[in-house]
Amino acid sequence: MMNTNEIWRQFKDELLGFIKSKVNDDALAEDILQEIFIKIHQKKNSLTNNQKLQSWVYQITRNAIIDHYRKKKNSITDINALNLPQETEEDSASFVACTECVKPFILELPEIYKDVLLKVTYTKMSQKEYAENIGITYPTVKARIQRGREKLKTSFENCCKIIDGEFIERKISCSSGCKNK
């Protein structure tokens, strides 16, 4: 009987490629591979015929992939079961008013934050698409969005009086954004 280290050396690359082809996520494939080798280590004594090692290893692998998809399927909550309140016309109008209120604040941000926030927020471009389009890394885009939102929040707080999430009034010193109701 082979020990777990020998099985690892013989099958790890082949299994990893197989798993990646089934889950399309490198990190997830690595996690599943680790789970598989834990199972192999725990059950290696149940293999009585070494000539069936490869089929045995692949059966464990297939079962682990199936288990992954079962867990994923069971973790998705039926959105209808959440009993969320229905969006009203008033909610929709408030959302549109809010996005129009925020846009002038975005336009006052430094270019590095303004560009990413406008494109990701108003053109529905994904963060990954934005990164590819301007030739920067995805984590850089995420950092710029986070910093831009922090600056946006500060501008908003400096300009608008908001109590319990409700816009009350625009401060006199404010030149952009919110308009009194």
BELUR-V481731 format. One record per run of one state. SS is the DSSP state (alpha for helix, beta for strand, coil for the rest). FROM is the first residue (numbers start at 1). TO is the last residue. If there is no record, write none. Layout:
# BELUR-V481731
ss-><SS,SS>
from-><FROM,FROM>
to-><TO,TO>
This chain:
# BELUR-V481731
ss-><coil,alpha,coil,alpha,coil,alpha,coil,alpha,coil,alpha,coil,alpha,coil,alpha,coil,alpha,beta,coil,beta,coil>
from-><1,4,24,26,47,50,76,79,83,89,108,111,123,127,135,138,160,164,166,171>
to-><3,23,25,46,49,75,78,82,88,107,110,122,126,134,137,159,163,165,170,181>
